[in-house]
């Protein structure tokens, strides 16, 4: 009797897990079709945009680029050089040294000829103490703020206090940008600055972003190491299969920290970047949506398909797990904090689709995955395991993952033609093995992140940057 009950219970668990799998994959398939439509619309818009006029017009909206840096001596110089080289009519670069314990500030002094700078600092946001402000003798639009350590959100707020322009672009210190990144990011804002309050765009990943971005579009390599290649695929799926569709449907819920453009008055209205969450980007996006929808105000937040830069990816399993468990924690924190939006028609598509999507596919996913693993172990222990059925299911899941990945690769290539054909072919060959070579690492990272969320852990757990060749 007990064995029969256990077998029946196990059967229901399997049915639940399969139902969850079918539901989520059906949602992902629908999103791919929506994303393909959005990709086509934005591609046509970009093709008809007069970028030359946008790049030279004095009416193009100026932008303050704010970069938070903590112990970034190996990565920061190529990043700042790429920001200073942006092809944009008027922009300033504000680097906030957030109490670095390495030679970050020394590298900045030596490379950019920093001098003390007397400037009025607004106290819109309370931050840790600012020790000094510098400006580059070589680049007058480069300002460096040296302050006590307070975390990335605190550093970005300190940069906002110094920023002069109406729109602010928050970036990461390990990302190297394409010269037309701001033009691409701001092109839609220029046409409708009253409604468009936030923009993010597509980023790729590499071990050494500077060397990758040095290659011209169409010839840029994709790292041959599987760990990096699978991260590249992860980014493609996130941007082209998901965020483009979210943008079209009105619930773009993650303006990524490596490239996030916001209207500054909106940042001031919602209180700036929050220090009470593990990361700042997804929570801020949720908070802006919640505020504007609750007050019934007209606005838009977009994700664009344009490739604006390359960010550094972890070069080891340990670093990858540390990164992804942090991402899992902030997703759990944010979705739980804004639980009042779940299935709430007051919040439009964000409440009825976006927030529930995150709840089901991100917050609950680790628990379902763990349940499936426990059910598999129990089936083996009870002698109920059927190898043929198991292999068939694995093959079906691998095929679905590969099909979704192929869609993301296609949408990216249609949009940008950035990579060599042989590299794209190699990605297509790697895609079916994602389930067994890469997903187990992400599974462990998500379990770890969920556990740390339940324990209330909000630490950054920063990992060391990859070793790089000296910057050219």
RODREN-521573 format. One record per residue (C-alpha): x, y, z; residue number from 1. Coordinates in Angstrom, 1 decimal, always signed. Layout:
BEGIN
      X      Y      Z num
      X      Y      Z NUM
...
This chain:
BEGIN
      X      Y      Z num
   +0.0   +0.0   +0.0   1
   +2.8   +2.4   +1.0   2
   +4.7   +1.6   -2.2   3
   +1.6   +2.1   -4.3   4
   +0.9   +5.5   -2.7   5
   +4.5   +6.6   -3.1   6
   +4.5   +5.6   -6.8   7
   +1.2   +7.4   -7.3   8
   +2.6  +10.5   -5.6   9
   +5.7  +10.3   -7.7  10
   +3.5  +10.1  -10.8  11
   +1.7  +13.3   -9.9  12
   +5.0  +15.1   -9.2  13
   +6.2  +14.1  -12.7  14
   +3.0  +15.3  -14.2  15
   +3.4  +18.6  -12.4  16
   +7.0  +19.1  -13.6  17
   +6.0  +18.2  -17.2  18
   +3.1  +20.6  -17.1  19
   +5.4  +23.3  -15.8  20
   +7.9  +22.6  -18.6  21
   +5.2  +22.6  -21.3  22
   +3.7  +25.9  -20.0  23
   +7.0  +27.7  -19.8  24
   +8.1  +26.5  -23.2  25
   +4.8  +27.5  -24.8  26
   +5.3  +31.0  -23.3  27
   +8.8  +31.2  -24.7  28
   +7.6  +30.2  -28.1  29
   +5.0  +32.9  -28.1  30
   +7.6  +35.5  -27.0  31
   +9.9  +34.5  -29.8  32
   +7.2  +35.4  -32.4  33
   +6.6  +38.7  -30.7  34
  +10.3  +39.4  -30.5  35
  +10.8  +38.6  -34.2  36
   +8.1  +41.2  -35.0  37
   +9.7  +43.8  -32.7  38
  +13.2  +43.1  -34.1  39
  +11.9  +43.8  -37.6  40
  +10.2  +47.0  -36.6  41
  +13.3  +48.3  -34.8  42
  +15.6  +47.2  -37.6  43
  +13.5  +49.1  -40.2  44
  +13.5  +52.2  -37.9  45
  +17.3  +52.1  -37.5  46
  +17.7  +51.7  -41.3  47
  +15.7  +54.8  -41.9  48
  +17.3  +56.9  -39.1  49
  +19.6  +59.8  -40.2  50
  +22.5  +59.0  -37.8  51
  +24.7  +61.6  -39.4  52
  +22.3  +64.4  -38.5  53
  +21.7  +62.9  -35.0  54
  +25.5  +62.8  -34.4  55
  +26.0  +66.5  -35.3  56
  +22.8  +68.2  -34.4  57
  +22.9  +70.6  -31.4  58
  +19.3  +69.6  -30.7  59
  +20.3  +66.0  -29.9  60
  +19.7  +65.5  -26.1  61
  +22.9  +65.6  -24.1  62
  +23.7  +62.6  -21.9  63
  +25.6  +62.1  -18.6  64
  +27.3  +58.7  -18.6  65
  +27.9  +57.4  -15.1  66
  +30.2  +54.6  -14.3  67
  +30.6  +53.1  -10.8  68
  +34.0  +51.5  -10.2  69
  +35.3  +49.4   -7.3  70
  +38.7  +47.6   -7.6  71
  +38.6  +47.8  -11.4  72
  +42.3  +48.6  -12.2  73
  +42.5  +45.9  -14.9  74
  +39.3  +46.8  -16.8  75
  +38.6  +50.5  -16.3  76
  +40.9  +52.2  -18.8  77
  +39.6  +50.5  -22.0  78
  +36.0  +51.1  -20.8  79
  +36.6  +54.8  -20.2  80
  +38.4  +55.2  -23.5  81
  +35.5  +53.7  -25.3  82
  +33.1  +56.1  -23.5  83
  +35.2  +59.1  -24.4  84
  +35.2  +57.9  -28.0  85
  +31.4  +57.8  -28.3  86
  +30.2  +59.4  -31.4  87
  +27.7  +61.7  -29.8  88
  +27.2  +65.5  -30.0  89
  +27.4  +66.2  -26.3  90
  +28.0  +63.9  -23.4  91
  +30.0  +63.8  -20.2  92
  +31.6  +60.8  -18.5  93
  +31.4  +60.6  -14.7  94
  +33.5  +57.9  -13.1  95
  +32.8  +57.2   -9.4  96
  +35.7  +55.5   -7.6  97
  +33.7  +53.8   -4.8  98
  +36.5  +53.4   -2.2  99
  +38.7  +51.1   -4.3 100
  +41.4  +49.3   -2.4 101
  +43.5  +48.6   -5.5 102
  +45.2  +51.0   -8.0 103
  +42.0  +52.0   -9.8 104
  +42.3  +55.7   -8.9 105
  +46.1  +55.7   -9.6 106
  +45.4  +54.3  -13.1 107
  +42.9  +57.0  -13.7 108
  +45.3  +59.7  -12.6 109
  +48.1  +58.5  -14.7 110
  +46.1  +57.7  -17.9 111
  +43.8  +60.7  -18.0 112
  +45.9  +63.4  -16.3 113
  +43.4  +64.1  -13.5 114
  +43.4  +67.5  -11.8 115
  +41.4  +68.7   -8.7 116
  +38.1  +70.2   -9.9 117
  +35.9  +72.6   -8.1 118
  +32.3  +71.8   -9.0 119
  +28.9  +72.3   -7.4 120
  +27.7  +69.0   -6.2 121
  +23.9  +68.8   -5.7 122
  +22.8  +66.8   -2.6 123
  +19.7  +65.2   -4.3 124
  +20.8  +61.8   -3.0 125
  +22.5  +61.0   +0.3 126
  +25.7  +59.0   -0.3 127
  +28.8  +58.1   +1.5 128
  +31.4  +60.9   +1.9 129
  +32.9  +62.3   -1.3 130
  +36.6  +62.8   -0.8 131
  +37.5  +64.7   -3.9 132
  +36.4  +65.5   -7.5 133
  +38.8  +65.5  -10.4 134
  +38.6  +66.5  -14.1 135
  +40.8  +65.3  -16.9 136
  +43.2  +67.9  -18.4 137
  +43.1  +66.0  -21.6 138
  +39.4  +65.3  -21.8 139
  +37.3  +68.1  -20.2 140
  +34.1  +66.0  -20.4 141
  +35.7  +63.3  -18.0 142
  +35.0  +63.8  -14.3 143
  +36.1  +61.5  -11.6 144
  +34.5  +61.4   -8.1 145
  +36.5  +59.8   -5.4 146
  +34.3  +58.6   -2.4 147
  +34.1  +56.2   +0.5 148
  +32.8  +52.8   -0.3 149
  +29.0  +52.4   -0.3 150
  +28.2  +49.9   -3.0 151
  +27.3  +50.3   -6.7 152
  +23.9  +51.9   -6.1 153
  +25.5  +54.5   -3.7 154
  +28.2  +55.2   -6.3 155
  +25.7  +55.7   -9.1 156
  +23.7  +58.1   -6.9 157
  +26.9  +60.1   -6.2 158
  +27.4  +60.3   -9.9 159
  +23.8  +61.5  -10.4 160
  +24.6  +64.3   -7.9 161
  +27.3  +65.6  -10.2 162
  +25.6  +64.9  -13.5 163
  +24.5  +67.9  -15.5 164
  +22.3  +66.5  -18.3 165
  +18.6  +65.5  -18.6 166
  +19.3  +61.9  -19.5 167
  +21.7  +59.6  -17.6 168
  +23.3  +56.4  -18.9 169
  +24.5  +54.0  -16.2 170
  +27.2  +51.6  -17.3 171
  +29.5  +49.0  -15.9 172
  +33.3  +49.3  -15.5 173
  +34.0  +46.0  -17.4 174
  +32.1  +46.9  -20.6 175
  +33.7  +48.3  -23.8 176
  +31.2  +50.2  -26.0 177
  +30.7  +50.7  -29.7 178
  +31.3  +54.3  -30.8 179
  +27.6  +54.6  -31.8 180
  +26.2  +53.1  -28.6 181
  +24.7  +56.3  -27.4 182
  +23.3  +57.2  -30.8 183
  +21.6  +53.9  -31.0 184
  +20.4  +54.0  -27.4 185
  +19.1  +57.6  -27.7 186
  +17.6  +57.5  -31.2 187
  +14.1  +56.6  -30.0 188
  +14.3  +59.0  -27.0 189
  +15.1  +62.0  -29.3 190
  +11.8  +61.4  -31.1 191
   +9.7  +61.2  -28.0 192
  +11.5  +62.3  -24.8 193
   +8.2  +63.0  -23.0 194
   +7.1  +59.4  -23.0 195
  +10.3  +57.4  -23.2 196
  +11.8  +57.3  -19.7 197
  +14.1  +54.4  -19.9 198
  +16.1  +52.4  -22.6 199
  +18.4  +49.5  -22.6 200
  +20.0  +47.6  -25.5 201
  +21.7  +44.4  -26.5 202
  +25.2  +43.5  -25.1 203
  +27.4  +40.6  -26.0 204
  +30.0  +38.9  -23.8 205
  +33.7  +38.1  -24.0 206
  +36.7  +37.4  -21.7 207
  +38.5  +40.5  -23.0 208
  +35.9  +43.0  -24.3 209
  +38.5  +45.5  -25.6 210
  +40.1  +43.1  -27.9 211
  +36.7  +41.7  -29.1 212
  +35.4  +45.2  -29.9 213
  +38.6  +46.1  -31.8 214
  +37.5  +43.8  -34.6 215
  +35.2  +45.4  -37.1 216
  +31.5  +44.3  -37.3 217
  +31.1  +41.1  -39.4 218
  +34.5  +39.7  -38.2 219
  +34.2  +39.8  -34.5 220
  +35.1  +36.4  -33.0 221
  +33.1  +34.4  -30.4 222
  +35.3  +32.8  -27.8 223
  +35.9  +29.1  -28.6 224
  +35.8  +28.0  -25.0 225
  +32.4  +26.4  -24.3 226
  +31.9  +28.1  -21.0 227
  +32.1  +31.5  -22.7 228
  +30.2  +30.4  -25.8 229
  +27.3  +29.2  -23.6 230
  +27.2  +32.6  -21.8 231
  +27.0  +34.2  -25.2 232
  +24.0  +32.1  -26.1 233
  +22.5  +32.9  -22.7 234
  +22.7  +36.7  -23.5 235
  +21.3  +36.2  -27.0 236
  +18.2  +34.3  -25.6 237
  +17.7  +36.9  -22.8 238
  +17.8  +39.9  -25.2 239
  +16.3  +38.6  -28.5 240
  +13.9  +36.0  -27.2 241
  +12.6  +37.7  -24.1 242
  +13.4  +41.4  -23.6 243
  +12.5  +42.5  -27.2 244
   +9.1  +40.8  -26.7 245
   +8.7  +42.4  -23.3 246
   +9.4  +45.7  -24.8 247
   +6.7  +45.2  -27.5 248
   +4.2  +44.1  -24.9 249
   +4.8  +46.9  -22.5 250
   +6.5  +45.1  -19.6 251
  +10.2  +45.5  -20.2 252
  +11.3  +44.7  -16.6 253
  +15.1  +44.7  -16.7 254
  +17.2  +47.6  -17.9 255
  +20.5  +45.9  -17.5 256
  +23.2  +47.6  -15.4 257
  +25.8  +47.5  -18.1 258
  +23.8  +49.9  -20.3 259
  +20.7  +51.7  -18.8 260
  +19.5  +55.0  -20.0 261
  +17.0  +56.9  -17.7 262
  +15.5  +60.3  -17.7 263
  +17.1  +62.0  -14.7 264
  +14.0  +63.6  -13.3 265
  +12.5  +60.1  -13.2 266
  +15.4  +58.8  -11.2 267
  +15.1  +61.7   -8.8 268
  +11.4  +61.2   -8.5 269
  +11.7  +57.5   -7.5 270
  +14.6  +58.1   -5.1 271
  +17.5  +57.0   -7.3 272
  +19.3  +53.7   -7.1 273
  +18.4  +51.6   -4.1 274
  +21.1  +50.3   -1.7 275
  +18.7  +47.8   +0.0 276
  +18.8  +45.2   -2.9 277
  +21.6  +42.9   -4.0 278
  +21.8  +44.6   -7.4 279
  +20.3  +47.9   -8.6 280
  +19.1  +47.4  -12.2 281
  +16.1  +45.1  -12.2 282
  +14.7  +46.6   -9.0 283
  +14.9  +50.1  -10.4 284
  +13.0  +49.0  -13.5 285
  +10.3  +47.4  -11.4 286
  +10.1  +50.5   -9.3 287
   +9.6  +52.9  -12.2 288
   +6.9  +50.7  -13.7 289
   +5.1  +50.5  -10.3 290
   +5.2  +54.3   -9.8 291
   +4.0  +55.3  -13.2 292
   +1.3  +52.6  -13.5 293
   +0.0  +53.3  -10.0 294
   -0.4  +57.0  -10.9 295
   -1.8  +56.3  -14.3 296
   +0.9  +58.1  -16.2 297
   +1.8  +57.6  -19.9 298
   +5.4  +56.3  -20.3 299
   +7.5  +53.7  -22.1 300
  +10.6  +51.6  -21.3 301
  +12.3  +50.0  -24.2 302
  +14.9  +47.3  -25.0 303
  +16.5  +47.7  -28.4 304
  +18.2  +45.0  -30.5 305
  +21.2  +47.1  -31.4 306
  +24.6  +45.7  -30.2 307
  +26.0  +48.6  -28.1 308
  +29.0  +46.9  -26.5 309
  +30.7  +43.9  -25.0 310
  +30.9  +43.1  -21.3 311
  +33.3  +40.8  -19.5 312
  +32.1  +37.2  -18.8 313
  +33.4  +35.0  -16.1 314
  +36.3  +32.7  -17.2 315
  +35.8  +30.0  -14.6 316
  +32.9  +27.9  -13.2 317
  +33.4  +29.4   -9.8 318
  +33.1  +33.0  -11.1 319
  +30.1  +32.1  -13.2 320
  +28.2  +30.6  -10.3 321
  +29.0  +33.6   -8.1 322
  +27.6  +35.9  -10.8 323
  +24.5  +33.9  -11.5 324
  +23.6  +33.3   -7.9 325
  +23.7  +37.0   -7.3 326
  +21.4  +37.5  -10.3 327
  +19.0  +34.9   -8.8 328
  +19.0  +36.7   -5.5 329
  +18.1  +40.1   -6.9 330
  +15.3  +38.6   -9.0 331
  +13.8  +36.9   -5.9 332
  +14.2  +40.1   -3.8 333
  +12.6  +42.3   -6.5 334
   +9.7  +40.1   -7.5 335
   +8.8  +39.4   -3.8 336
   +9.1  +43.1   -2.9 337
   +6.7  +44.1   -5.7 338
   +4.3  +41.2   -5.1 339
   +1.4  +43.7   -4.9 340
   +1.7  +43.9   -8.7 341
   +1.2  +40.1   -9.3 342
   -2.0  +39.5  -11.3 343
   -3.2  +43.0  -10.5 344
   -5.0  +44.6  -13.5 345
   -4.2  +48.1  -12.1 346
   -0.7  +47.5  -13.3 347
   -1.6  +46.6  -16.9 348
   +0.6  +44.1  -18.8 349
   +3.2  +44.5  -16.1 350
   +0.8  +43.1  -13.4 351
   -1.0  +40.6  -15.6 352
   +1.9  +39.2  -17.6 353
   +5.3  +40.6  -16.7 354
   +5.5  +40.1  -12.9 355
   +3.7  +36.7  -13.1 356
   +6.2  +35.7  -15.9 357
   +9.1  +36.5  -13.6 358
   +7.4  +34.7  -10.7 359
   +6.8  +31.5  -12.6 360
   +9.9  +31.3  -14.8 361
  +12.5  +32.8  -12.5 362
  +11.5  +32.7   -8.9 363
   +9.7  +29.4   -8.8 364
  +11.9  +27.7  -11.4 365
  +14.7  +26.6   -9.0 366
  +12.1  +24.9   -6.7 367
  +10.6  +23.1   -9.7 368
  +14.0  +22.0  -11.0 369
  +15.0  +20.7   -7.5 370
  +11.6  +18.8   -7.3 371
  +12.3  +17.2  -10.7 372
  +15.8  +16.1   -9.5 373
  +14.4  +14.6   -6.3 374
  +11.7  +12.8   -8.3 375
  +14.3  +11.4  -10.6 376
  +16.4  +10.1   -7.6 377
  +13.3   +8.7   -6.0 378
  +12.3   +6.9   -9.2 379
  +15.7   +5.2   -9.4 380
  +15.5   +4.2   -5.7 381
  +12.0   +2.7   -6.1 382
  +12.8   +0.9   -9.3 383
  +10.4   +3.0  -11.3 384
  +13.0   +4.7  -13.5 385
  +12.5   +4.0  -17.2 386
  +15.7   +4.9  -19.1 387
  +14.1   +4.9  -22.5 388
  +11.4   +7.5  -21.5 389
  +14.0   +9.5  -19.6 390
  +16.3   +9.7  -22.7 391
  +13.4  +10.6  -24.9 392
  +12.4  +13.4  -22.6 393
  +16.0  +14.7  -22.4 394
  +16.2  +14.7  -26.2 395
  +12.9  +16.6  -26.5 396
  +14.0  +19.3  -24.0 397
  +17.4  +19.6  -25.7 398
  +15.7  +20.0  -29.1 399
  +13.3  +22.7  -27.7 400
  +16.2  +24.6  -26.1 401
  +18.3  +24.4  -29.3 402
  +15.3  +25.6  -31.4 403
  +14.8  +28.6  -29.1 404
  +18.6  +29.3  -29.2 405
  +18.6  +29.1  -33.0 406
  +15.9  +31.7  -33.1 407
  +17.9  +34.1  -31.0 408
  +21.0  +33.5  -33.1 409
  +19.0  +34.2  -36.3 410
  +17.4  +37.4  -34.9 411
  +20.8  +38.7  -33.8 412
  +22.4  +38.0  -37.2 413
  +19.6  +39.6  -39.1 414
  +19.8  +42.7  -36.9 415
  +23.6  +43.2  -36.8 416
  +25.7  +40.9  -38.9 417
  +28.3  +41.2  -36.2 418
  +29.9  +37.7  -36.1 419
  +31.7  +35.4  -38.5 420
  +29.6  +32.7  -40.1 421
  +31.8  +29.9  -38.8 422
  +31.3  +31.1  -35.3 423
  +27.6  +31.2  -35.6 424
  +27.6  +27.7  -37.0 425
  +29.6  +26.5  -34.0 426
  +27.1  +28.1  -31.7 427
  +24.3  +26.2  -33.4 428
  +26.2  +22.9  -32.9 429
  +26.8  +23.7  -29.2 430
  +23.1  +24.6  -28.6 431
  +21.7  +21.0  -28.2 432
  +24.4  +20.2  -25.6 433
  +23.4  +23.2  -23.5 434
  +21.2  +21.0  -21.3 435
  +24.0  +18.8  -20.1 436
  +27.1  +21.0  -20.3 437
  +25.8  +24.4  -19.1 438
  +22.4  +24.1  -17.5 439
  +23.7  +22.0  -14.5 440
  +26.0  +25.0  -13.6 441
  +23.0  +27.4  -13.8 442
  +20.9  +25.0  -11.8 443
  +23.4  +25.1   -8.9 444
  +23.8  +28.8   -9.1 445
  +20.0  +29.3   -8.9 446
  +19.7  +26.9   -6.0 447
  +22.4  +28.8   -4.2 448
  +20.9  +32.2   -5.0 449
  +17.5  +31.1   -3.8 450
  +18.9  +29.8   -0.6 451
  +20.8  +33.0   +0.1 452
  +17.7  +35.0   -0.6 453
  +15.8  +33.0   +2.0 454
  +18.6  +33.7   +4.5 455
  +18.5  +37.4   +3.7 456
  +22.0  +37.6   +2.2 457
  +22.4  +40.8   +0.2 458
  +26.2  +40.8   -0.2 459
  +27.7  +41.5   -3.6 460
  +30.3  +38.6   -3.4 461
  +32.5  +40.2   -6.0 462
  +34.8  +37.9   -7.9 463
  +38.2  +38.8   -9.4 464
  +38.3  +40.2  -12.9 465
  +39.7  +38.0  -15.7 466
  +43.4  +38.4  -16.4 467
  +43.9  +40.7  -19.4 468
  +46.7  +41.7  -21.7 469
  +47.9  +45.3  -21.2 470
  +45.6  +47.8  -22.9 471
  +46.8  +49.1  -26.2 472
